[in-house]
Amino acid sequence: MMHEQQLIRNAKKGDLEAFNELVLVYQVRAFNLALRILADSELAADVTQEAFIAAYHHLNSLRGDSFRPWLFRIVTNRCYDELRRQKRRPSQSLQSDGSEENQVMDDPAYLQDPQSSSEDQLAAKQLEQAVQDCLRQLPPEFRSVVVLIDLQGMDYQEARQVIRTPLGTLKSRLARARIRLQDCLQGVWELLPEKYRLKIEGSG
């Protein structure tokens, strides 16, 4: 595939094929970001599609940022807009019904193990559901930070580009989000990989 910066340059000139290549690279991660924040697969799919359309139409506004945080900022802002709409429509629930279609398209990296047994895979699925349930209980501004850094693997600078907040605020939100997740996940603590347990334990 062509280098990302060249794809962006071509897309800015109106090359739809170049932009579609960018979509192929980021569509799963963008969807998973929206799903983690919204906890609803249909809404996440709609938001992701809207975000890519908006990104295409505003591509010339992309300057110093790399494409990923710029795109994720659009996705995150669309998610916040949707959450605000949901608050105005209390009959609409963001709770997952537990069906297969409401699961993420691929598991977070810390859950993946190609050599795992069926028992391990079941435990991973239980952990995945528990993580999603606990994420859903976080305020959106906490949820987005922990999703970007702990699940999407962004560093602080990239995450700052997405949510446009001072570094101290970002770190504070992340620490508080991790503490809340730690408390919420006590019931499945033995299922958490050691590396992830240590990350949360060291956040306080």
C-alpha positions, 0 to 999 in steps of 0.5 A: 500500500502507498505510504499514508502521507501520500494517500492523504496528499492524493485524497486531498486532491480528490482521489477517492480511491486513496481515501478509501485505502485510508478507510480500510486501514482505520475502519475497524479501529474507528468502529471499535472506538465508537462502540466502546464509547456508545456501547451500541453496535448500530449507533457505532456503525452509523457514527463511524460512517458519518465520521468518515464522510465528514473526514473526507469533506474536511480533509483539507483542514488536516494540518499538523496532526497525523491522520489517526488522532485527527480521525479519532477526534471526529469519531469521538466528537460524533459519539459525544453528540450522540450521547447528548442526543440520547440524554434528550431521548431517555426512552433510548437505551445505550445498554447492550442486549448481550447479543453477538452483534453488539460485541466488538469486531476484534478483541483488545490486544490484551485479550488476544492469544492465538494459542489459547484453549477453548476454556481460555477463550471463554474466559476472555469473552467473559472478561471482554463483556465485563470490561464493556459493562464497566466502561459503560458505567464511566462518564463519557470523558473518562471512557474516551480517555481510557479507550484511547490509551488503554484499548487503542494504544495511543500515547498521551500526545496522540490522545491529547490531539483527539480530545483537545485537553491539557496533559494534566487533565488527561492524566487525571481523567485516565487515573480516575477512570482506571481506579473506577475500572479496577473497582468495577472489575473486582469480580473478574480480577482473576481473569485479567492478564497480569500486565493489565492488572499491574497497569491499573494497580499502578495508576493510583 
